[in-house]
Amino acid sequence: MKVLVTGCAGFIGYHVAEALLARGDSVVGLDCLNDYYDVRLKQARLERLRRQAGFAFHHLDIADKDAVRAVITGNDDIVGIVHLAAQAGVRYSLVDPYAYVHSNVMGHVVMLEAARRLGRLRHMVFASTSSVYGLNTEMPFRETDRVDTPVSLYAATKRADELMGHAYAHLFGLKLTGLRFFTVYGPWGRPDMAYFSFAKAIMAGEPITLYEEGRLRRDFTYIDDIVAGVVGALDRPPEDPCPPRLLNIGNHQVEEVRELVHLLEESLGRKAIIRSAPKPAVDVEATYAAIDAIHTLTGFTPSTPLSLGVPRFVAWFREWQAKISVG
Ligand SMILES: NC(=O)c1ccc[n+]([C@@H]2O[C@H](COP(=O)([O-])OP(=O)(O)OC[C@H]3O[C@@H](n4cnc5c(N)ncnc54)[C@H](O)[C@@H]3O)[C@@H](O)[C@H]2O)c1
């Protein structure tokens, strides 16, 4: 089948595209390759996809409706969409809020419009986030919980994506699944996220900043588990479009951030220099996913504890750092 993957040069998009190609699907990939983080990493991911048969890439901004429409027109046999392109990261939404409205609001509407014009489309899966749970304190977070207390503009735009999805499902019968990802990490990961920036600083002998002595808790989810959940969800369109499906996709294990640091120190063979700071207002205390819904639907059973995933990330990280240091 032909699947459109937005954000295919990004961390999750790259891995999902690889998995789809590996099972014989053809993939139409979209990405604008923006410089939110090291573009060399996006280009290297893309290079690996380009070597594979069945992959076609379009360098474009998903908020550019004419450019997206042109791709859709030339690919009217697309049956699935995995929409992952977005401005990610909670802290950067304090720096450039407009980037979030551009990619996550305008870009999302463009993708919904594209989806409803694809006559053969069976299902569109799109990225939401655990951040939509905002100030909720009841753990684990469940899809049935109220989610109207976002603490970052990022979270607010992702919640808006879910709500816009509801309107499109209701109006046009579009079959949609929003996946609420919980702190995804692993090889080919994102340099702006704590696990990656900590690894870089520890290797360089530079200090890292730990909020609340590393006592914030996260449901860290390994990329291979995420990919299994994304593909499993894609393959199972909802029977009724409305209401659209929303699913948590997390590891269902909560770890303190200081445990992440400890595992990084072990794998890197170096001690971290730690500076403490209070939690910024855009960060949440804890995340913890109830995953019964995605388990029932797809059999999703995450199998990678942090103690296994961190060394795998570090093995790749060393190779990547060596590669970019020689240019
Ligand atoms: N990684 C996580 O822990 C995590 C957690 C929750 C939600 N998410 C969501 O999952 C999705 C994928 O995240 P990721 O970690 O792979 O991030 P990423 O930044 O690595 O990937 C996003 C990709 O989208 C591209 N992009 C951004 N704006 C675009 C635009 N307007 N047009 C075209 N391309 C654009 C970027 O160039 C990038 O390659 C995002 O929607 C993100 O919000 C990720």
The ligand as a Gaussian input file, in Angstrom:
#p B3LYP/6-31G(d) Opt

LIG

0 1
 N        9.735000      12.542000      20.248000
 C        8.858000      12.648000      21.244000
 O        9.166000      12.338000      22.401000
 C        7.466000      13.146000      20.979000
 C        6.583000      13.187000      22.069000
 C        5.279000      13.641000      21.857000
 C        4.867000      13.999000      20.598000
 N        5.745000      13.955000      19.554000
 C        5.251000      14.358000      18.228000
 O        5.624000      13.368000      17.283000
 C        5.889000      13.967000      16.025000
 C        7.273000      13.573000      15.545000
 O        8.214000      14.026000      16.523000
 P        9.770000      13.808000      16.379000
 O       10.293000      13.561000      17.742000
 O       10.035000      12.872000      15.284000
 O       10.203000      15.295000      15.981000
 P       11.206000      15.822000      14.847000
 O       11.341000      17.291000      15.072000
 O       12.424000      14.995000      14.826000
 O       10.399000      15.548000      13.498000
 C        9.470000      16.451000      12.954000
 C        9.840000      16.655000      11.489000
 O        8.845000      17.494000      10.913000
 C        9.472000      18.444000      10.082000
 N        8.607000      19.628000      10.020000
 C        8.343000      20.496000      11.026000
 N        7.515000      21.452000      10.577000
 C        7.251000      21.154000       9.274000
 C        6.477000      21.771000       8.259000
 N        5.786000      22.895000       8.508000
 N        6.439000      21.211000       7.031000
 C        7.141000      20.077000       6.763000
 N        7.898000      19.445000       7.670000
 C        7.943000      19.991000       8.917000
 C       10.816000      18.726000      10.720000
 O       11.781000      19.196000       9.766000
 C       11.187000      17.367000      11.299000
 O       12.010000      16.643000      10.410000
 C        5.684000      15.459000      16.215000
 O        4.387000      15.782000      15.811000
 C        5.843000      15.645000      17.707000
 O        5.148000      16.780000      18.165000
 C        7.026000      13.525000      19.716000

